[in-house]
Amino acid sequence: MDSKPFNELAASLAAPAPGQAYALVDGALCTDLRLRAPLGVDVARLPVPGIGDEASMAALPMLMAWPDDAGLRDWLLQRTMLWAEERHAATWLRSSAGLQALAHRLGLGIAALLDDGTEVLLRVADARVLPAMHDALEPAQRAGLFGGIQGWWYLDRAETMQSLPLDAAPAASAAPAASFPLTLTHAQLDRLLQAAEADFVMQVLRDSYPGTLDRLPRAQRHAFVRRQIDTAQSWGLERVNDLASFCVVVLQHGEDFSDRLAWQGLRERVRLGRMSWLEALAQGERT
């Protein structure tokens, strides 16, 4: 465990400030919490409207009040940091609201609608989604979801401690806070999907090319995949499976492989639709 983000978080949570500190853990990503909540920690599952069956409720986020006991605080800090590093499953926040009130408010915020009436769930407890969702929301929507929260910390893809710019979404905005359920436009949904594109590619790499990403330090993997997606645009590649295999080729041949003479002609033919990526790949490997 990297000591720098650990110490930064410990300092943020221990700093004199109004409100109660909490950890928010994604039950869908942290399956060991489905069986038993941490002993001695006050917890509340986020009550999400429309979700009532036991199996679905077990996968909902769990809000944990930061303990008063010093030993239990240290244990929970280490455990949630591990969940954050390995699974993106934990974030930390401070709010003036009590445990049940905050859980209720966040639960209302999870159940959202698209502007055509389609029901969606916002992954507020997933550290990969949280900053992109914050940026995609309109000011009134941010005020509705993040109102009463003084600080929200998360580990970014490079495992650096970050905090949401909640001051940039002032509760005292002239626009009133949006009511629940939040209604998102398809343009906002597209922003969230675009932000998650590298995650889709990384999942294909884990499923179809096991061990491939292990060649890179964990904190560098997302940035690597994001760079290759951008580079693959010069080939005209868009399918997730093609982007994943492109990443594999880069790891085998280096990030400058498509600038080499043997690949330049193939790249142009793929870009113009005269050859598929798989055909170019087979020919390039023979060359």
GIJODA-V559164 format. One record per backbone hydrogen bond with DSSP energy under -1.0 kcal/mol. CO is the residue of the C=O (numbers start at 0). NH is the residue of the N-H. Records with the same first field share a line. If there is no record, write none. Layout:
CO->NH ; NH
//
This chain:
1->5
2->6
3->7
4->8
5->9
6->10
7->11
8->12
9->13
10->14
19->94
20->65
21->92
22->63
23->90
24->61
25->29
29->32
30->33
37->40
41->64
43->62
47->50
52->56
53->57
56->59
60->45
61->24
62->43
63->22
68->72
69->73
70->74
71->75
72->76
73->77
74->78
75->79
76->80
77->81
78->82
79->83
80->84
81->85
82->86 ; 88
83->87
87->126
88->25
90->23
91->152
92->21
93->149 ; 150
94->19
97->101
98->102
99->103
100->104
101->105
102->106
103->107
104->108
105->109
106->110
109->111 ; 121
111->119
112->183
113->116
117->113
119->111
121->123
122->125
125->128 ; 129
128->132
129->133
130->134
131->135
132->136
137->141
138->142
139->143 ; 177
140->144
141->145
145->148
147->95
150->93
151->163
152->91
153->161
155->158
159->155
161->153
163->165
164->167
165->168
169->172
181->112
183->114
184->188
185->189
186->190
187->191
188->192
189->193
190->194
191->195
193->196
195->199
196->200
197->201
198->202
199->203
200->204
201->205
202->206
203->207
204->208
208->211
211->214
212->215
216->219
217->220
219->223
220->224
221->225
222->226
223->227
224->228
225->229
226->230
227->231
230->233
231->234 ; 236
238->242
239->243
240->244
241->245
242->246
243->247
244->248
245->249
246->250
247->251
248->252
249->253
253->256
255->258
256->259
259->262 ; 263
262->266
263->267
264->268
265->269
266->270
267->271
268->273
269->272
275->279
276->280
277->281
278->282
279->283
280->284
281->285
282->286
//
